Amino acid sequence: MTAYSGPFREGDRVQLTGPKGKLNSITLSAGKVFHTHRGAIEHDSLIGLPDGSVVANTVGVEYLALRPLLNDFVMSMPRGAAIVYPKDAAQILQLTDIFPGATVVEAGVGSGALSLWLLRAIGPSGRLSSFERRDEFADVATANVTSYFGETPENWTVTVGDLVEALPRVHDEASVDRVVLDMLAPWECIDVVSTALKPGGVLLCYVATVTQLSRVVEAMRDSGNFTTPQPSETMVRTWHVEGLAVRPDHRMIGHTGFLVTARRLAPGAVLPELKRRASKSEYTAEDVEAWTPGALGERSASPKALRKRAREANATAQAALDREARGAVADPSDADEAPSGGALG
């Protein structure tokens, strides 16, 4: 499993911060060398050092060596699809009230960023079911999760297919605590999600544009199965603080997506009508066309790029599995508990 503290081990991910703040993430391997345009650092010089050490390269340039936080890992890992940014992932965990032992459904899996946050939150007693339409994205996500944890979590499954068809095969009615939909058209899945959620369960939809936001909110309302949807967005603005020079940074992490949450009503329950309610809108074929990936400006990675990212993710995952295997050999008493290795799909 991932080491969160202690001396650096072979197979660990290490984040090196240079004098100008540039970050580089490497996977420690005995005998290898990390090269820069100004000197190099031998991996062997890092193995065995405590977290938070400062090391100098061959020309004397100093680097801060730290284990990457999950926030750092998801921002630097290979991507098959756009990731859920950490600021949104944190809000998703809070808004959906993810708890240890929860049964959670996620669609789509993308590059596995949100899967990592969810797996950490539900703990080993929970269950995460991820659904993804594209095999390439599922492969990258599986490799990234394996790379981070050092094994593929036993309480996590990735199903390739359409959520509307696959969810009823994986989960019984009223058996799911939380559902997170990160997809282009989540309104298509409202009915099947309503069936799977327990009364009082939480549905969250993560969408990018106001047209998507409008349609998914109206779909939730029209289903009659949810409380009044609550939409929001999160923006993060960092500050420059140096002596008396205290001001907001010139750049900030602005809009990345809208978060829409609602809770499942009990069967047969009718939500009291609000005094104020937005008028319903009719959606034409032209409106639907405006929500296609191309019209929304979604950039799709080429098959060649996806294969390259899958290779990168699998290589990192294999290094993590090798690290755990070496640890099992070094401690024979834990041999029965060591995770099994193997080729990654």
C-alpha positions in Angstrom: 0.0 0.0 0.0 1.0 3.6 -0.4 3.4 4.9 2.3 2.2 8.2 3.7 5.3 8.8 5.8 8.7 7.3 6.7 11.9 7.0 4.6 11.7 7.0 0.8 11.5 3.5 -0.6 12.3 2.1 -4.1 9.1 2.4 -6.1 7.8 5.4 -4.2 6.7 8.5 -6.0 8.7 11.6 -5.0 8.0 15.2 -5.9 11.1 17.3 -6.5 10.7 21.1 -6.2 13.5 23.2 -7.8 14.7 26.6 -6.8 12.2 28.4 -9.1 9.2 26.3 -7.8 9.1 23.9 -10.8 7.8 20.5 -9.8 9.0 17.1 -11.1 7.6 13.8 -10.0 9.7 10.7 -10.3 9.3 7.0 -9.3 12.4 5.9 -7.4 14.3 3.1 -8.9 17.8 1.9 -7.8 20.5 2.9 -10.2 18.4 5.4 -12.2 19.3 9.1 -12.6 16.9 12.1 -12.8 18.4 14.5 -15.3 17.7 18.3 -15.7 19.3 20.9 -17.9 21.3 21.9 -14.8 22.7 18.7 -13.3 21.3 15.4 -12.2 20.2 13.5 -9.1 20.8 9.8 -8.5 17.7 7.9 -7.3 20.0 6.1 -4.9 20.8 9.4 -3.1 17.0 9.7 -2.3 16.2 6.2 -1.2 16.3 6.0 2.5 16.1 9.7 3.2 13.2 11.0 5.3 10.3 12.8 3.7 10.9 16.5 3.4 14.7 16.3 2.7 16.7 18.8 0.7 19.2 17.3 -1.8 21.7 18.8 -4.1 22.2 17.7 -7.7 25.6 17.2 -9.4 26.2 20.9 -9.9 24.9 22.0 -6.4 21.3 23.0 -7.3 19.1 22.1 -4.3 15.8 20.4 -4.6 13.1 19.8 -1.9 12.0 16.1 -1.9 8.5 15.3 -0.7 6.0 12.5 -1.1 3.3 14.0 -3.3 -0.1 14.6 -1.7 -3.1 13.1 -3.4 -3.7 16.6 -4.7 -0.3 16.6 -6.3 -0.6 13.0 -7.7 -3.9 13.6 -9.6 -2.5 16.8 -11.2 0.6 15.0 -12.6 -0.7 11.5 -13.4 -1.2 10.4 -17.0 -4.6 11.4 -18.3 -7.0 9.7 -20.7 -9.7 12.3 -20.1 -10.0 15.6 -18.3 -9.8 15.2 -14.5 -12.0 16.4 -11.7 -9.9 19.2 -10.2 -9.0 18.8 -6.5 -11.1 21.9 -5.5 -14.2 20.2 -7.0 -13.3 16.8 -5.6 -13.2 18.2 -2.1 -16.6 19.8 -2.6 -18.0 16.6 -4.0 -16.9 14.6 -0.9 -18.5 17.3 1.3 -21.7 17.9 -0.6 -22.5 14.2 -1.0 -21.4 13.4 2.6 -19.2 10.5 1.6 -18.6 8.3 4.7 -16.6 5.2 5.6 -18.5 2.1 4.5 -20.6 3.9 1.9 -21.7 2.2 -1.3 -21.0 4.7 -4.0 -21.6 4.7 -7.8 -19.4 6.9 -10.1 -19.9 7.5 -13.8 -17.7 8.2 -15.8 -14.4 7.2 -14.4 -12.3 9.5 -16.7 -8.6 9.2 -15.6 -9.4 8.0 -12.1 -8.9 11.2 -10.2 -12.3 11.3 -8.5 -12.1 7.5 -7.9 -8.9 8.0 -5.8 -10.7 10.6 -3.6 -13.8 8.4 -3.2 -11.8 5.3 -2.4 -9.9 7.2 0.3 -13.2 8.5 1.8 -15.2 5.3 1.9 -12.3 3.3 3.4 -11.8 -0.5 3.1 -15.3 -1.2 4.4 -17.0 0.8 1.6 -17.7 -0.1 -2.0 -17.1 2.0 -5.1 -18.6 1.0 -8.5 -17.2 3.0 -11.4 -18.7 3.0 -14.9 -17.0 4.2 -18.1 -18.1 3.9 -21.7 -14.6 3.9 -23.2 -12.1 1.0 -22.6 -9.1 3.4 -23.0 -10.2 5.6 -20.2 -11.0 2.7 -18.0 -7.5 1.3 -18.6 -5.8 4.6 -17.7 -7.9 5.0 -14.6 -7.2 1.5 -13.4 -3.5 2.0 -13.8 -3.5 5.4 -12.0 -5.4 4.0 -9.1 -3.1 0.9 -8.9 -0.1 3.2 -9.1 -1.3 5.3 -6.2 -2.4 2.5 -3.8 0.3 0.0 -4.8 -2.5 -2.5 -5.6 -5.9 -2.5 -7.2 -8.4 -2.0 -4.3 -10.6 -5.1 -3.7 -13.6 -2.9 -3.0 -13.5 -1.1 -6.4 -14.9 -2.3 -9.7 -14.8 -0.7 -13.1 -17.5 -1.6 -15.5 -17.2 -0.7 -19.2 -20.6 0.1 -20.7 -23.5 2.5 -20.6 -24.7 3.3 -17.1 -28.4 3.0 -18.0 -27.9 -0.7 -19.0 -25.1 -1.7 -16.6 -26.2 -0.2 -13.3 -29.2 -2.5 -12.8 -26.9 -5.5 -13.4 -24.4 -4.4 -10.7 -26.6 -2.9 -8.0 -30.1 -3.9 -6.7 -32.9 -1.4 -6.2 -32.4 1.0 -3.3 -28.9 -0.3 -2.5 -26.7 2.7 -3.2 -25.9 5.4 -0.8 -24.4 8.0 -3.1 -24.1 8.6 -6.9 -21.8 11.0 -8.7 -22.3 11.6 -12.4 -19.5 13.2 -14.4 -20.7 12.9 -17.9 -21.9 14.9 -20.9 -25.6 14.1 -20.5 -26.4 13.0 -16.9 -30.1 13.7 -17.4 -30.3 10.5 -19.5 -29.5 8.5 -16.3 -31.8 10.1 -13.8 -34.4 7.3 -13.8 -32.0 4.4 -13.4 -30.1 6.3 -10.7 -33.4 7.0 -8.9 -34.1 3.2 -8.8 -30.6 2.4 -7.4 -30.5 5.1 -4.7 -31.7 4.5 -1.2 -34.3 6.9 0.2 -32.3 9.9 1.5 -29.4 9.0 -0.7 -27.5 11.8 -2.5 -27.1 12.4 -6.3 -24.5 14.8 -7.5 -24.0 15.8 -11.2 -20.8 17.5 -12.3 -21.4 19.5 -15.6 -19.4 22.1 -17.4 -21.8 24.4 -19.1 -24.9 26.4 -18.2 -27.0 24.6 -20.8 -26.1 21.3 -19.3 -26.8 22.7 -15.8 -30.3 23.9 -16.9 -31.2 20.6 -18.5 -30.0 18.3 -15.6 -31.8 20.4 -13.0 -35.1 20.3 -14.9 -34.7 16.5 -15.4 -34.2 16.1 -11.6 -37.3 18.2 -11.0 -39.4 16.4 -13.6 -38.6 13.0 -12.2 -40.4 13.8 -9.0 -38.0 11.6 -7.1 -35.6 14.2 -5.7 -35.5 17.2 -3.4 -35.0 20.6 -5.0 -31.7 20.5 -6.8 -28.9 22.8 -5.4 -26.4 24.0 -8.0 -23.1 25.6 -7.1 -19.6 26.2 -8.4 -16.3 26.6 -6.5 -13.5 29.1 -7.2 -10.1 29.2 -5.5 -8.1 32.4 -5.3 -4.6 32.2 -3.7 -2.8 35.1 -2.2 0.8 36.5 -2.3 2.1 37.2 1.2 5.6 38.6 1.6 6.2 41.1 4.3 3.8 44.0 3.8 3.2 43.0 0.2 -0.1 41.2 0.7 -2.4 40.9 -2.3 -4.4 38.3 -4.3 -2.4 36.4 -6.9 -2.9 37.6 -10.4 -4.1 34.1 -11.5 -6.8 31.9 -9.9 -8.5 28.6 -10.4 -11.8 29.8 -11.7 -14.7 27.9 -13.3 -14.2 24.2 -13.9 -17.7 22.9 -13.5 -21.0 23.1 -11.8 -22.0 20.8 -9.0 -25.7 19.9 -8.7 -26.9 17.9 -5.7 -30.3 16.5 -4.6 -31.5 13.8 -2.3 -33.7 10.8 -3.1 -37.3 11.1 -1.8 -39.0 8.1 -0.3 -41.2 6.1 -2.8 -44.5 7.9 -3.2 -43.4 11.0 -1.4 -44.4 14.3 -3.1 -42.2 17.3 -2.6 -44.1 20.4 -1.3 -44.3 22.9 -4.1 -42.1 25.9 -3.7 -43.6 29.4 -3.8 -41.1 30.3 -6.5 -40.0 28.0 -9.2 -38.2 28.6 -12.5 -40.4 28.0 -15.5 -39.9 24.8 -17.4 -38.3 25.0 -20.8 -38.9 22.9 -23.9 -35.8 21.4 -25.5 -35.6 21.1 -29.3 -33.4 18.9 -31.4 -31.3 22.1 -32.1 -30.8 22.5 -28.3 -29.6 19.0 -27.9 -27.2 19.4 -30.8 -25.7 22.4 -29.0 -24.8 20.0 -26.1 -22.7 17.6 -28.1 -19.0 17.3 -27.3 -17.9 19.1 -30.4 -20.3 22.0 -29.8 -19.2 22.3 -26.2 -15.5 22.5 -27.3 -14.6 19.2 -25.7 -11.1 18.1 -26.8 -10.8 14.4 -27.5 -7.4 12.8 -27.2 -6.4 10.8 -30.3 -6.1 7.0 -30.0 -2.3 7.2 -30.3 -2.2 9.7 -27.4 -4.4 7.5 -25.3 -2.3 4.5 -26.0 0.8 6.5 -24.9 -0.8 7.7 -21.7 -2.0 4.1 -20.9 1.6 2.9 -21.3 2.8 5.6 -18.9 0.1 4.9 -16.4 0.7 1.1 -16.6 4.5 1.5 -16.2 4.0 3.6 -13.0 1.5 1.1 -11.7 3.8 -1.8 -12.3 6.6 0.0 -10.4 4.2 0.3 -7.5 3.3 -3.4 -7.7 7.0 -4.3 -7.8 7.7 -2.1 -4.8 5.0 -4.0 -2.8 6.4 -7.3 -4.0 9.8 -6.4 -2.7 8.4 -5.4 0.6 6.6 -8.7 0.9 9.9 -10.6 0.3 11.7 -8.4 2.8 9.1 -9.2 5.5 8.3 -13.0 5.2 5.8 -12.7 8.1 3.5 -10.6 5.9 3.8 -12.9 2.9 0.2 -14.2 3.2 -1.1 -10.6 3.1 1.0 -9.3 0.2 -1.0 -8.1 -2.8 -0.7 -10.3 -5.9 1.1 -8.9 -8.8 0.4 -9.4 -12.5 0.0 -7.7 -15.8 -2.3 -4.7 -15.9 -5.0 -4.6 -18.6 
